[in-house]
Amino acid sequence: MSDDDAWVIERLRDRDVTSTERAALAVRVMADPVLRAQFVAAVRFDGLLAGVLSGTPAGLLRQIEDAIDGSTPKRLNELADRVELLAAARQRRRPVRPARGWSRGSWSRHRLAVGVAATIAIAFAATLVVLIAPAHGDPEATVVELGSGAAVLEIAGSTRAVRNGESIGPGSTLTARSGTITLVYPDGTRCAFDRDAVISLTSQGRGKRILLERGRLIATVAKQPPDAPLAVQTAHLRVEVVGTRFDIERTAGLTRLEVDEGRVRVAGATGDPFDVAVGGGAIADGTGAFALGPSALDGSGGPASVIAASADENAFLTVPWVLEFDQAIARGAAEHKPLLLWVAWGHPLGPGPGPGNGSAAIGRRVFAADPVLARLVRERCVPVAIDSWWATRRTDDVGTQFLAAVRSVRPHESTYDGFYLITPDGTVLGDCQPEAAGDALRTLVESARPVDAVALPIAVDRDAWHDPRPPAGGLAAITYVRSVIRGGDAWRPIGPVGRDHLWLLADEVRALLSGTDGAGPQPVERRVAEKLARYLAVDSTAGEAPAWNPSAIHGLALESDIIERTPSRIRVRLRGLFDLDDGRRSYRAVLTGELSVDVASSAADAFTIVILGRWRADGADRLLGITVQLAGTSPDDRVPPYGTRDREYMSRP
């Protein structure tokens, strides 16, 4: 017998073992005849076994004397001393410890003539039942389904494959690996695990207890006794259920919960417990938990309503900006107006360079503070918004003529941020630096007069590589990003809004729609889920936000569920989670959304996503929300996403 086994058996006598240790010992005892004999010899004369056989040490002694038909002198001494120890322990009401170096002299050696086989036969089954069986009330579950991939059962370090139909009790740890496991309890409660799930069945009081260490659990719970609910625990969240259907998933840094039927009680690491009703959900990390219900997509009361830009923040969009320099030149010549170029390193209508002193940030603040300015621009100029990151890389005539104009007044710059008033033939009438915008910009626009100038000759040899356009047959959307806070039932915005755009290729839209009717949520292709995680789940409130590297993805799940299919329309519900961490920043968030596509045109007619989670960077920790809205026909709806600078974004070689 190993020292570890001896120590467990020792504590077993004192009823001082965990359910995991108890179950593990049972497996080893049943599998190893030598250990089984040693186990019986070690415990058969304990007070616990005495109670099973006759209830008192004296009664046990009589049974032994009657049953034994021969033994060695040493063993006779051990038997006699052990019975005395049992009696003394009962009188002192303390646990019995094994005697060391027993040495009785002459007690009834001549009467003890038989071996111990009869005692072993009587005692072994009862000993296993009393000492090894799970504590009263610990339910066992039966494995009823094993999906593709390996599933492994581990009990105290002993690992083997899971078998269909076997019973799994407290103390067991199951790993789904690449497959799935479905357990059913005697009351009909059904628990399905997947996504490389690791779960442990534990014994802590009454009721079913599941520790979800990793992966996903979808449970349909039969009505439980009020004082013995089913409890699911992760590192971030505890869920208690008395009867419902729910979906819970845990990654390294995040736990997501969605309730499909009934109601559950949720408790995070901090804060008061709260209830989540049907259709609702919750998200939790190590700092606490908060509800994320069906109102998340509701523009009137959910987080989406406070994440999106306000009217003041969108004041600069009241100007009908032109995005193409060549089109603005032609229009200026036709209307006899000068062009007002708004140039920023990072599109003025896109993420921009942040809320500081860049051209995009300052320009937006100026337009918000001076409503008359927008009217003057509309009346006197052809407004053009240009991302100099793209424009300075273009090798066509558009890029050449743009550079010629801005370099005529700023020959030594690299970004050319600011505002320029130029004629259609490329002559610069005036300019102002970003930091001088405000009164200077108002003065510049007021100086605009009708012009008679021939448009610059620009060849139509478009450099498509450096002039990205929305994908044909795909989807274009606007994204807003903002820190938010929840107080009671209300959401409030915190700080400035960030903005960007999202483009999905035609095959990526099809991937979101590829589920099977009636099959429930289906996984979306990994490449599409990764694109949303890497390029959409970023914080642009500080300006240009770099995409996540694939190595930063520690947890990722995205599913689509077809909720409507008619001859004219397909509508899907989206849900998922992101667990992203690159060492400098992290974002652990859940996603919920809907997509509707017109069958005849294959065009999206509705698209909404809300992402909400905990953002950490530079020692700060805040709740960050992202909302996505289908783009319309305004110029800013066609601004390239920041991510298009990356070849992977548009699947370019």
N, C-alpha and C positions, 0 to 999 in steps of 0.2 A: 504494500500500500504506500502510495506517495505521501510526502508530507502535506501536500495541498489537500489530498483526499482526506487524510487523517484530521486536518484542521476543520474541514467542512463537516465531517461526521461529528467531531467534537462539539461544534456549535449547533449542529442539528439536534443533538441530545437536549440542548438548552433552549430549543425553539428560537434560535438566534441566527437564522439564515434568511437570505432573500429568496423570493420566488424563483429568480434566475438560477441561483446556486442549487436550490432544491430540485428544479427540473433537470439541470445538468447532471447532478448526481444520480438521479433516477436512470438517465440514459446510460451512464457508464456502468452502473450496477447491473442493469439488465443485460448489458453486452459482454461483461467480463465475469466469467464464473469464479475466478480467483478473488477478484474484488468483492463479488457478491458474498462469498463465504466469509471473508474478512469483515465485511460490513455487518453481517448477521452476528458474528462472534462478538463484535464490538458493542452492539446495541441490544442484544436479546435480553440481557438481564437488567437493563435500565428500568427506572421506575415507570417510564412511559410504557414499555413493553409489559411490565408487570401488571399495569392497569388494564391493558388490552386482554391479557390472559385470565387474570382472576381478580384484579382490583387492589391487592395488597402484597407487600413483600413476603409476608408469611405464607399467603396462598401460593405465591410463585415458588417458594421453597418447597412446599409440599408437592407441587406439580413436578419440580425438578427431581426430587427424591424418588417419586414414583416412576418417572420416565427413564431416568438414566440407568443403564445396565452395565456400566463399566467405563473407566477412564483412567488416565495416568494420575499419579500423585500430584504432580504440579498443577494439572487442570482442576483436580478436586479442591486444592487450596484456593485457586482463583475463583471457583464457583462459590465457595463458602464465604470468602472475604467480600465478594461482590454483593452477595445478598445482605451482609451486614452493612455495607456501605449504603445500599438502597434504603434500608430501614433508618439508618442515621440521617440520611439526607431528607427523607420524608419528615422526620421529627423536627429537623432544623428548617424545613421548608426552603431549601436552596437547591440549585441545580447540582446534579451529580457529575463529578469529574472523574476521569478514568484513574484507577489506582495504579501506582507505579511500584514495582517490586513487592508484589503481594507475598506474604510468607506465613501462612497459618501452619500450625504444627500438627495437630492430631485430630482435627474435627471430623469425625464420622467417615474416615477414609475407607474403612472396611465396608461401609454401606453403599458407596458410590461405585457401582460395577458396570454401568452401561455407558455407551457413547452418547453424544449429543445430537444425533441425527433426528430423533423424534422432536426435540425442542426446535431445531432448525425448521423442520417441516411445518410445525404448528405456527412458528413465529414469523416466518419470512414474509408471507403475504400480508399479514396484519401490520408488520413493521413498515413495509413499503407504503401501505395505505395511509398510515398515521403520520409517518415521518416525511414521506416524499410527495404525496399527493398535494396538489395546489390547495391553498387556503380555501375555506368554505366561501362559495359565492364567486370565485374566479372562473368566468366562463371560458370555454374552449370554442374555437371556430374551426370549420372544416374547409379545406381547400377544394373548391368546386370547379375552378377554371385555371388553367395555366396557358397563357398565350405564348407566342413565339419568343424565343430567347431563353436564356438560362434563368432559373430562379433558385435561390440558395437559402437554406435554413441553417441558422447558427445558434447553438446553445452552449454557452460558456466555452467558447473556443473550438468546439467540435462542429465542423461544417460538412454539409452534404446537400445533395439536390433535393428540392421539394417534390413530394409525390402527390399526384391528384388523389383526392379523397381522404388524405390523412388529416388528423386533428392537430391543431396548433394551439398551445396553451400559453399562459403567462410565463415569461422568462425566455420566450423565443424571439429571435430577430430574423426577419425576412428581407431579402434583397431581390428586387425584381430584375436587376441588371437591365438588359435590353428588352425584357419581356414584360408580361403582366401577371398579376396574381389576384384572384378573387376569392375572398373568404366569406363564408356565411355562418352566422351564429344560430344556435337552436331556435331563437325567437324570430328568425327570418331577416335580421339585420344583415345587410350586404355591403361589403367594403371591397372596392376594386382599386388596385395600386398599379401605377405605371410610371414612366419617365425616370427609370433608374431608381425607383423608390427604395428606401431603406426604412423599415418600420420595426418597432419592438412592441410586443404585447406585454404590458406590465400589470402588476398586482398592487393596487393601492386603494384599499377599502372596497366598498361594493361597486358593482357596475363594470362595464367594459372600459379598458384603458388602452389607448394606442399612442405611442410616441412616434411621430412622423419626423424622422431624422433628415430625410431628403426625398424629393419627388412629389408625387401627386396621389391624392386619395379622393375618390368619388364614393360617397356613402349614401345608402338608402336605409334609414334607421327606423326599425319598428318602435312602437310606443314603449318607452322605458319607464320603470318605476320612478316616481319623482325624487326619491332619495338615492337613486342609483343610476344617474344618467350615463350615457356614453360620453367619454371625454377624449378629445384629441389634443395632444400637446405638441407644439413645436418650440424651437428656441425663442420664438417671438410672440407666440399667441397660444391661448388655451380656449378651446371651444367645448361647451357642454350642450348635449343634445338629449331631449326626451322623446324625439320622434320627428324626423324630417328627411329631406334629401339635400345634400350640400356637396360642394366641390372645394377641396383645399389643396394647395400646392405650396411646397417649401423649397427655397433655394438656400444658398449659403447665407444670404443676408436679408431675406424677405420671405414673408408668408402671405399668400393671397387666399381669400375665402369668398365663395359665392353661394348663396342659398337659393335653391330651386323650389323647395317646398317647405312649409312650416316656419319655424323660428328657432334661432340658436342664441345662446348667450356667449359673448366674447369678452376675453380679458387680455390686455396687452401687458408688457413688462411694467408699464406705469399707467396711472389713470384708473378711473372707475370702470367696472364691467358695463357693457351695454348690449342691447338686443339687436339682432339683425333679422329682419323679416324676409319673406319670400320676395325674390327679385332683387334683394339687396346684397351687399358684400362688405368686405373689410380688407384692409391692408395693414400689415404690422412689420416692424423691424425691431431692433433692440431698444429703441427709444420709446416705443408705445404703439398703440393701434388706433385706427380711426375708421369710421364707416365710409364706404364708397358705394352709394346706392344707385337706383335707377335714375335719380335726378342728375347724375353726372353728365348725361347728354342733353339735359334740359337747359336751354338757354335762359330760362327765366329764374331758375333757382339753384342750379348746380354749379360746380366749379367752373364749367365752361363759360358761364355768364360773366365771371370776373376775370378770367384769363385773357379773353379777347381784348383788342385795343378799344379804347373809348373814342368818342367823336373828336375830342381835342387831340388825342394821339394820332388820329387819322386825318387831321386837318390838311396836311400836305397833299393828301390824295384828292382833295377837291380841285386840284390843278390837273388838267388832262395831259399828263406827261407822255411824250413820245419816247419809245425805247430805241428806235433805229436812227442813227445819225444821218444816213442818206435820205431817209424819208422826211426827216425834219428839214434838211436842206431844200428838198424839192418843195415842201409845203411853204417854207419861208419865202422862196422866190415867187410862188403863186400868190401868196397873201401879202407880199411886200412887208414882211415883218422880220425883225432880227430874231435870232435864236438865243434863248437863255439856257446855257448848258449848266446842269448841276452834276458835278463830277465827284465821285468818291471811290476810294479803294475798298471795294465792297459795295454792292449796288445801293444807291440812295434809297430805293424802294424795297430793298431786301434787308438782310441782317445789319448792314452798315458796320462801322467800326466801333460801335458801342455808345453808351450814354455820355461819353466825355466830350472832348473838343474836336472830334472829327467832323468832316463836312456833312455826313448824313445826319448825325445826331444834332448838330447845331441847326442845320436847315429845317429839321422837323420842329425843333423848338421855336424857331423864328416864325414859321407858318402858323403854329398853334397860337403864338402870342399876337400875331398881326393879321386878322382876318382880311383886311383891305389888300394886303400883299398878294394873296391868291387871286383876287379879282383883277388887280393890275397886270399880273402875269398873264392871265387868260386873255385880257383885252389887248395887250401890247406886244406879246412875244409868242413865239412857238417854243413851248417848254420841252426840254430834252433831259432825260435822266440817264447817265452813263456810268457804268462800272469800269473804272480805268484798269482794273486787274485784267479784264478781258480785252478792252479796247487797245491797250498798249501791246498786246500779244498778237493782234490780228495782222495778217500778212496781205490783206486785200486793200483795195482803194479806200474803204471806210477807215481802216486803221491808219493808213498813211495820211489821209486828209485830217483826221482828228488830231494826230500827233503834230502835224504841221501847224495847226491853229494854236494849240495850247503851248507849244514850245516857242511860239513867237513872243510870248510874254513871260514864260517861265522855262527858260532853256535848261536849267540845271536841276529840275525836280525829277522825281521818279513816279510820284502818285498823281500829281496835278490836282489835288483836292481843291474844291472851291466852286465859285460861280463865274461864268464867262458870258458876256454879251457879244455875239458875233453876227456878221452878215452872212447871207447865204453863199457868198463867194469866199468865205473863210477869213474875212478881216475881223480882227478883235477890236471891239469898240470900248471895252472896259472889263474889269474883273474885280473880284474881292476874295480875299483869303477866308477860310472857314472861321477863324477866330474874329474876323472883322464883320462877319455877317450880322444882320439885324438892321440897324439904320443904314449901313453901307449897302446892303442888298436892296433895301427899299429905294435908296437914291439911284442905284444902278438901274433898277427896273423903271423908275420914273423917267430916266433919261432916254428910254427907248423911243425911237421915232420910226415912222414908216420908211422903208428903204427900197431902192430900186437896184437890185443886184442880180446878176445871172448866177444860177446855181452852179456850185462846183461840179465839174464833170466827174462822176463816180461810176466806174465800170461795175457791172453786175457779175463780179467774180467772187461771190461771197465765200469767206473763209469759215465754212460750217463748223470746223473743229473748235474755233474760238468764238463762235456765235451760236451757242446752243439754243434750240427752240423746243417748245413742249412736244412730247413724243406723239406721233400719229397713232390714233387708236388707243392711247393711254389715258392718263388722268393727271390733272394739275390741281393742286390745292394750296391754300395759304395756311401757314402755321403761326400760332401765337404762343409765347412762352412767358410765364410770370410766376413769381413767388406768391403763394397764397397762404392764408391762415383760416382755420375754421373755429368760430366761436359759437357754441350752441348749435343751432341748426343753420346758421348763416355762414357763407364764405365771404372773405374779404381779400382784395388784392393788396399786395405789398410790393412797392417799388415799381420800376419801369417795365414796360412790356418789351419783349423781344419778338422779332418776326423773321420768318424765312418762308420758303416755299417747298413743296413736295411734288415730285414728278414720279409717276409709276408708268412703266412701259406696258404695252398691251398685254404681253404674256404674264406680267406681274399682276395685272388686274384679273386676268383669267384664273391665276392661281388662287386668288382670294375667293373666287366663285366656284371652285372645283369640288366642293363637297357633294355628298350624296343626300338626296331628300330623305328625311326621316331618320337619318343615322346619327343625329346629334352633332356636337362639335367635332370637327375634323382638323387635324394638324395642317397648317399651311406650310408650303415648301420652305425649307430652311433658308434658302437664299433670299426669299422675300422677307421673312422674319428678321434676318440679319440686316437687311437694308434699312428697315424701319428702326431697328435698335441702334445701328451705327450712326445714321444720319438724321433721324427724327428725334431721338431721345437725347437731345443736347440742350445746353443752356445758352441761348442767344441773347439773354437780357444784358450781357456785358459786351455784345457785339458779335463779331465773327466767332463761331464756335467750331473747333475742329471735330471731325468725326472720331468715333471710337475705333481703335484697332480691334481686329477680330480676337486677339488674345485677351482683351478686356471683358469679353462676354463670359460671365461665370454662370449665368442662368438665362434661359431664353425659351419662351413658349408663346406661340400664336396660333389661335384656332379660329375657324369660321364655321358658322352654323346657318344653314339655309332655313330661313323662317318664312319665306314667301317665294313661290314660283308660279307664275301665270304665263300665258302665251305672250304677254307684253312686258313682263318685268321679273327680275330676279333680285331678291333682297336677302342679305346675309348679315348676321350679327358677328362682330369680331370681339375677341377677348384674349388677353395674354399677359405676360409679365416679362420684365427686363431686370436683370441683376448685372450691373456694369461697374467695373472698378479697374482703373489703370494705375493705381497707386497714388496719383495726384488728385483725382476726383472720382466720385462714385455716384451712381444713380440707381436706386432700387425702387421700381415703380410697377404699377399695373396699367393695363390698357383696356379700354372698352370702346366699342364703336359700331357703326352700321354703314353698309354700302348698298346702294340701289343702282341697278343698271337697266337701261331701256334695251329690250331684246332686239328691236328692229334696227336701232342705230349702233348698238354695242357701246353706247356712251353712258357714263355715269351721270345720273340725275340727282343723286344725293350721296354725300360722303361726309361722315363726322367721326372724329376720333377724339377721345380725351385720355390723356396719360397723367397719372398723379403718383408722386412718390417722393422719397427723401433724397435730396441732393446734398452732397458733402464735398467741399473744396476749400482749400486755404484755411482750414480750421473752422469754417462756418458750416452750419447744419440748418437746412430749411426745407420746407415743403414746396416742391416745384411742380407746377401744372403746365401741360402742353395741350392745346386744342388745335384741331385740323378742320378746316372748312373747304368745301368744294369751291374751286376758283370760278369766277364769272368771266365777264368780257372786258373788264377795265384793264388798262395797261399794266398795272402792278401785278395782275393775275398771271402775266406771262414772264415775270422776272425769273431768271434761272435760279434754282436753289443753290445755296452755297456749296452743297456737296457735289455739284456738277464739275467743280474743279478737279475732282477725283475721277480718273478714267472708269473706275468700277461702277460709278453711280449710274451711268447710261449704258453699261455693259460694253464699253468701247475697248478695243484691243490695245 
